[in-house]
Amino acid sequence: MPDWATFAGFAGVVLVLLLLLAHASKSVVSGDAATPASAPTPGEQHAPGSVDPSVADAPHTNRIVDSGPTDSTDLDSHLTPVDASDHWTDRAHATGPQLSTMALLANVAVSQGAFGFLLVAGAWFTEIPLSAFGVPPSLPSVTTLGVGVALGLALYLANEVGSTVGERLGVGADESLREALAPASVGGWVVLLVVVLPTIAAFEELLFRGVLVGVFSAGFGVSPWLLAGLSSVAFALGHGAQGPAGVAVTGILGFVLAAAFVLTGSLLVVIVAHYLVNALEFVVHEAPDTGWA
């Protein structure tokens, strides 16, 4: 017999731990950005939004760099104009390098994977049926996957429009965390797209939609629409590292995902949609700044 109350308490503990971890992540990212690791050399400036705190705050303008001495056959000056965005990108990944980014990716994957495992273990121990989470007894259909893909694409486009409007109004989201997680190698991108982002999507949808909406509605008879609103607030608070504008946008996206969960009754639909939103954001905004793209 399902022990709804025990599982609800267990899920509440996981939610609190997740929010505390999100707050700690926000402090780490903002702290790194605010505290330079070393003073700049004379005439040197720093690039904004870099993972490496020693390359922060440089304007995105063309500059002249010394490419070193040339031999007699070189007709070009050794003072070569370069694009600052490429220069700072290379330097950011060279000085903060891959280890820091991969460590962040590993931290996210392990922490959220562990939380997801705890939820699954708690559900098994308290005998919560899979149907309460929105997991059907049979394999998902192509239609289910198609709905998830369509929803993900629509949410991504809506998010891009919202971000553009926000930037023009001067209330853009803080993208430092996304930039910190963006790898600088093909292998890093494979890890991000195949391991980290699927883990994030699966765990967050399991908790915020499957548990906070599906299980709580099935176990306690609460309106799923009320739970959709409350879970979306918690979902937004868990993304505080994106700044006030990012929290607001995340809350709206969270409610749309919750509404899709209520209407379809499928956890897979919202997992696929969530993954596509995250993956497209990384590929579109961060991949062009890496050497392999």
C-alpha positions as CSV (number, residue, x, y, z in Angstrom):
1,M,0.0,0.0,0.0
2,P,1.5,3.4,-1.0
3,D,2.8,5.5,1.9
4,W,2.1,8.9,0.4
5,A,2.9,10.9,3.5
6,T,6.3,9.4,4.1
7,F,7.2,9.9,0.5
8,A,6.0,13.5,0.5
9,G,8.2,14.2,3.5
10,F,11.2,12.5,1.8
11,A,10.6,14.5,-1.4
12,G,10.4,17.7,0.7
13,V,13.9,17.0,2.1
14,V,15.2,16.5,-1.4
15,L,13.7,19.7,-2.6
16,V,15.2,21.7,0.3
17,L,18.6,20.2,-0.3
18,L,18.3,21.0,-4.0
19,L,17.4,24.7,-3.3
20,L,20.3,25.0,-0.9
21,L,22.7,23.5,-3.5
22,A,21.3,26.0,-6.1
23,H,21.9,28.9,-3.7
24,A,25.5,27.7,-3.1
25,S,26.1,27.4,-6.8
26,K,24.8,31.0,-7.3
27,S,27.3,32.2,-4.7
28,V,30.2,30.3,-6.3
29,V,29.5,31.7,-9.8
30,S,28.8,35.3,-8.6
31,G,31.8,35.1,-6.3
32,D,34.2,34.0,-9.0
33,A,33.0,36.7,-11.3
34,A,33.4,39.3,-8.7
35,T,36.9,38.4,-7.3
36,P,39.7,38.6,-9.8
37,A,42.4,35.8,-9.4
38,S,45.2,38.2,-10.3
39,A,45.7,41.8,-11.2
40,P,45.8,42.7,-14.9
41,T,49.1,43.7,-16.5
42,P,49.4,47.3,-17.7
43,G,47.2,47.9,-20.7
44,E,45.4,44.6,-20.3
45,Q,41.7,44.3,-20.0
46,H,39.4,41.4,-19.1
47,A,36.5,39.8,-20.9
48,P,33.0,39.8,-19.5
49,G,31.2,36.7,-18.5
50,S,34.3,34.5,-18.6
51,V,34.6,31.4,-16.6
52,D,38.1,32.5,-15.6
53,P,37.8,35.4,-13.1
54,S,41.1,36.7,-14.4
55,V,39.5,37.5,-17.8
56,A,36.5,39.6,-16.8
57,D,35.2,42.9,-17.9
58,A,36.8,43.6,-21.3
59,P,34.8,45.3,-24.1
60,H,34.0,43.3,-27.1
61,T,35.9,45.4,-29.6
62,N,38.7,44.7,-32.0
63,R,42.2,45.3,-30.6
64,I,45.8,45.0,-31.8
65,V,47.9,42.2,-30.5
66,D,51.5,41.4,-31.0
67,S,51.8,38.2,-33.0
68,G,55.6,38.0,-32.4
69,P,58.5,38.6,-34.7
70,T,58.3,37.6,-38.4
71,D,60.8,36.3,-40.9
72,S,61.9,38.1,-44.0
73,T,59.3,36.4,-46.2
74,D,56.4,37.7,-44.1
75,L,55.0,40.8,-45.7
76,D,52.4,41.4,-43.0
77,S,53.1,43.5,-39.9
78,H,53.5,41.5,-36.7
79,L,50.8,43.7,-35.2
80,T,47.7,41.8,-36.3
81,P,44.1,43.0,-35.8
82,V,42.0,40.2,-34.2
83,D,38.5,39.9,-33.0
84,A,38.4,40.3,-29.2
85,S,35.7,37.7,-28.7
86,D,37.9,35.0,-30.2
87,H,40.9,36.2,-28.2
88,W,39.1,36.2,-24.9
89,T,37.4,32.9,-25.6
90,D,40.7,31.2,-26.2
91,R,42.2,32.8,-23.2
92,A,39.3,31.9,-21.0
93,H,39.6,28.3,-21.9
94,A,43.3,28.3,-21.7
95,T,43.6,29.8,-18.2
96,G,40.5,28.4,-16.5
97,P,40.5,25.5,-18.5
98,Q,38.9,22.4,-19.3
99,L,39.4,21.0,-15.8
100,S,37.2,23.7,-14.2
101,T,34.5,23.2,-16.7
102,M,34.5,19.5,-16.5
103,A,34.6,19.6,-12.8
104,L,31.4,21.8,-12.9
105,L,29.8,19.4,-15.3
106,A,30.7,16.4,-13.1
107,N,29.3,18.2,-10.1
108,V,26.0,18.9,-11.7
109,A,25.6,15.4,-13.1
110,V,26.6,13.6,-9.9
111,S,24.5,15.8,-7.6
112,Q,21.4,15.8,-9.6
113,G,21.8,12.1,-10.5
114,A,22.2,11.3,-6.8
115,F,19.0,13.3,-6.0
116,G,17.2,11.5,-8.7
117,F,18.3,8.1,-7.4
118,L,17.1,9.1,-3.9
119,L,13.7,10.0,-5.2
120,V,13.4,6.7,-7.1
121,A,14.6,4.7,-4.1
122,G,12.1,6.6,-1.9
123,A,9.3,5.9,-4.3
124,W,10.2,2.2,-4.3
125,F,10.4,2.0,-0.6
126,T,7.0,3.7,0.0
127,E,5.4,1.8,-2.9
128,I,4.3,4.8,-4.9
129,P,2.9,3.6,-8.3
130,L,4.7,4.7,-11.5
131,S,1.4,6.0,-12.9
132,A,1.4,8.7,-10.2
133,F,4.6,10.1,-11.7
134,G,3.2,10.0,-15.2
135,V,5.1,6.9,-16.2
136,P,2.9,4.5,-18.3
137,P,3.2,0.7,-17.9
138,S,4.0,0.3,-21.6
139,L,6.8,1.8,-23.8
140,P,6.2,5.4,-25.0
141,S,4.8,5.9,-28.4
142,V,6.2,7.9,-31.3
143,T,3.3,10.4,-30.8
144,T,4.5,11.0,-27.2
145,L,8.0,11.7,-28.3
146,G,6.7,14.0,-31.1
147,V,4.7,16.0,-28.6
148,G,7.7,16.4,-26.4
149,V,9.9,17.6,-29.3
150,A,7.2,20.0,-30.5
151,L,6.8,21.4,-27.0
152,G,10.5,21.8,-26.5
153,L,11.0,23.6,-29.8
154,A,8.1,26.0,-29.1
155,L,9.4,26.7,-25.6
156,Y,12.9,27.4,-26.9
157,L,11.6,29.9,-29.5
158,A,9.5,31.6,-26.9
159,N,12.4,31.7,-24.5
160,E,14.6,33.3,-27.2
161,V,11.9,36.0,-27.9
162,G,11.6,36.7,-24.2
163,S,15.3,36.9,-23.7
164,T,15.6,39.4,-26.6
165,V,12.9,41.6,-25.3
166,G,14.4,41.4,-21.8
167,E,17.9,42.5,-23.1
168,R,16.4,45.4,-24.9
169,L,14.6,46.5,-21.7
170,G,17.8,46.1,-19.8
171,V,16.6,43.1,-17.7
172,G,18.4,40.3,-19.3
173,A,19.1,37.0,-17.5
174,D,22.5,36.3,-15.9
175,E,24.2,33.8,-18.3
176,S,27.4,33.3,-16.2
177,L,26.4,29.8,-15.1
178,R,25.6,28.7,-18.6
179,E,28.9,30.1,-19.8
180,A,30.7,28.3,-17.0
181,L,29.3,25.0,-18.0
182,A,30.1,25.4,-21.7
183,P,32.9,23.1,-22.7
184,A,35.8,24.0,-25.0
185,S,36.2,20.6,-26.7
186,V,34.2,18.0,-28.6
187,G,34.5,15.5,-25.8
188,G,33.2,18.1,-23.3
189,W,30.2,18.8,-25.5
190,V,29.4,15.1,-25.8
191,V,29.5,14.8,-22.0
192,L,27.2,17.9,-21.7
193,L,24.7,16.9,-24.4
194,V,24.6,13.1,-23.7
195,V,25.1,12.9,-20.0
196,V,24.7,16.2,-18.1
197,L,21.7,17.8,-19.8
198,P,19.6,14.6,-19.9
199,T,20.4,14.0,-16.2
200,I,19.2,17.5,-15.4
201,A,16.1,17.3,-17.5
202,A,15.1,13.8,-16.1
203,F,15.7,14.8,-12.4
204,E,14.1,18.2,-12.5
205,E,11.0,16.9,-14.3
206,L,10.8,13.9,-12.0
207,L,10.8,16.2,-8.9
208,F,9.0,19.4,-10.1
209,R,6.4,17.7,-12.3
210,G,6.3,14.0,-11.5
211,V,6.4,14.4,-7.7
212,L,5.3,17.9,-6.8
213,V,2.3,17.7,-9.3
214,G,1.6,14.1,-10.2
215,V,2.3,12.3,-6.9
216,F,0.9,15.0,-4.6
217,S,-2.2,15.2,-6.7
218,A,-2.8,11.4,-6.8
219,G,-1.9,10.9,-3.1
220,F,-3.6,13.9,-1.4
221,G,-6.4,14.8,-3.9
222,V,-5.0,18.4,-4.4
223,S,-5.8,20.1,-7.6
224,P,-3.0,19.5,-10.1
225,W,-3.4,23.1,-11.4
226,L,-2.8,24.5,-8.0
227,L,0.2,22.2,-7.6
228,A,1.4,23.3,-11.1
229,G,1.6,26.9,-9.9
230,L,3.3,26.0,-6.6
231,S,5.8,23.7,-8.2
232,S,6.7,26.4,-10.8
233,V,7.6,28.8,-8.0
234,A,9.9,26.2,-6.5
235,F,11.3,25.5,-9.9
236,A,12.0,29.2,-10.4
237,L,13.7,29.6,-7.0
238,G,16.0,26.7,-7.9
239,H,17.4,28.7,-10.8
240,G,18.4,31.8,-8.8
241,A,21.9,31.8,-10.4
242,Q,20.2,33.2,-13.6
243,G,19.3,36.5,-11.9
244,P,15.8,38.0,-11.3
245,A,14.9,38.0,-15.0
246,G,16.1,34.4,-15.4
247,V,14.1,33.4,-12.3
248,A,10.9,35.0,-13.8
249,V,11.4,33.4,-17.2
250,T,12.2,30.0,-15.6
251,G,9.0,30.2,-13.5
252,I,6.9,30.8,-16.6
253,L,8.6,28.0,-18.5
254,G,8.1,25.8,-15.5
255,F,4.4,26.4,-15.4
256,V,4.1,25.6,-19.1
257,L,5.9,22.3,-18.5
258,A,3.6,21.6,-15.5
259,A,0.5,22.4,-17.6
260,A,1.8,20.1,-20.3
261,F,2.3,17.4,-17.7
262,V,-1.2,17.8,-16.4
263,L,-2.8,17.8,-19.9
264,T,-0.8,14.8,-21.3
265,G,-0.2,12.9,-18.1
266,S,3.2,12.0,-19.4
267,L,6.5,12.6,-17.7
268,L,8.4,11.7,-20.8
269,V,6.8,14.6,-22.8
270,V,8.2,17.2,-20.3
271,I,11.6,15.5,-20.0
272,V,12.1,15.7,-23.8
273,A,10.9,19.3,-23.9
274,H,13.1,20.3,-21.0
275,Y,16.1,18.7,-22.6
276,L,15.6,20.4,-25.9
277,V,15.3,23.8,-24.4
278,N,18.5,23.4,-22.5
279,A,20.4,21.8,-25.3
280,L,19.4,24.3,-27.9
281,E,20.4,27.2,-25.6
282,F,23.8,25.8,-25.2
283,V,24.4,24.9,-28.8
284,V,23.0,28.2,-30.2
285,H,24.7,30.6,-27.7
286,E,27.8,28.8,-26.5
287,A,29.0,26.5,-29.3
288,P,30.0,29.4,-31.7
289,D,32.4,30.7,-29.1
290,T,34.4,27.4,-29.0
291,G,37.2,26.4,-31.3
292,W,35.6,23.2,-32.6
293,A,32.3,24.8,-33.7
